[in-house]
Amino acid sequence: MVAEKRTRLSRQARRAQLITLGVQMLATRSLEELSVEDLADGAGVSRGLLFHYFDSKHDFHLAVVSELAKEMLERTAPDLALDPLDALHASLSAFIDFVSENRDGYMSLLRGAASGDPAIRKVLDETRAEMANRTLAQTPVLGIPAGPRTRISVRGWIAFTEEAVINWLSDEELSREELISLVSDALPALLIGAAPE
Amino acid sequence: MVAEKRTRLSRQARRAQLITLGVQMLATRSLEELSVEDLADGAGVSRGLLFHYFDSKHDFHLAVVSELAKEMLERTAPDLALDPLDALHASLSAFIDFVSENRDGYMSLLRGAASGDPAIRKVLDETRAEMANRTLAQTPVLGIPAGPRTRISVRGWIAFTEEAVINWLSDEELSREELISLVSDALPALLIGAAPE
């Protein structure tokens, strides 16, 4: 029993290491380019051994995307000790740094073939829902009433932010600070417009 | 020569009819559900004959999506005789009616497996670029300076609008008029925020 448990734990730990390596590889390649061969080379193991840790290439990709989303949510968690607009600015700064570090993987997830995969879409949708819930938790503090207009506006603002960041990653015509102020100013602008008159 | 030309023209005309039928079918089904069998049934022709008009199912899907995008752009073309904000309101009303009529197909294009197909993504991206260019053509009239902030904000606003409409199609918690005012108010709110101080 003890031996079995130890083996299982180390399999989990080894799988987690491989997922971390996969996430690192997404900095400079799309999810489609993240092959099992590259992972095997990077980890110094055989391609066959990887299938001891992952059921399939899709299972590996899904695990990497889930880990990337989890790290993004951790990095961008709002600092509740700050004023809501300062917390928003800090979270967006962290978000933009995170996607800059994971540029190619991030762009492929949002705009590549992976965006059509149902399991990967589910992870992305859950991540967006968590971002929306965090944002909605702050809106009463800003004096914005809860309701369908506010909910739709917050979800729309997340889409606005993703599109703005994707455009910025492609051409970088704005500085990092200009982009952060563009997306953080957009939220109150949209929510004030969204408040019932 | 004359006979050959006539045959070629009628093949084009027949292909156009089949594309129109495919677009109509997208009102109540996703692109993935739009099968060659259903098209053959609807048109009263054999499945085999369809491949006289389309190279493949993908070719058929791509032609239908291109036609849908073309019709959407025609329906939402801004009325340049109107004041820019009235023209925006009219275009958005037409857009929301268009996507309501083509609900299932529209949602599948933006959020389904088709969104990962490179050829279909290209049509969607070109359509969004045309929507952005139309909008940007009006911004000087509104006193908004051209520049990267304005360009990124307009593209972000199109993503905001798509997300708001997708949410609205899913739950319809707002009336049609409330949705139109939400997305049309959002553009000036975002652009005023985007103007350099």
Interface residues (C-beta under 8 A of the other chain):
Chain A: R111 G112 A113 A114 S115 G116 D117 P118 R121 P148 R149 R151 I152 S153 R155 G156 W157 I158 A159 F160 T161 E162 E163 A164 N167 W168 D171 E173 L174 E178 L179 L182 V183 D185 A186 A189 L190 I192 G193 A194
Chain B: R111 G112 A113 A114 S115 G116 D117 P118 R121 P148 R149 R151 I152 S153 R155 G156 W157 I158 A159 F160 T161 E162 E163 A164 N167 W168 D171 E173 L174 E178 L179 L182 V183 D185 A186 A189 L190 I192 G193 A194
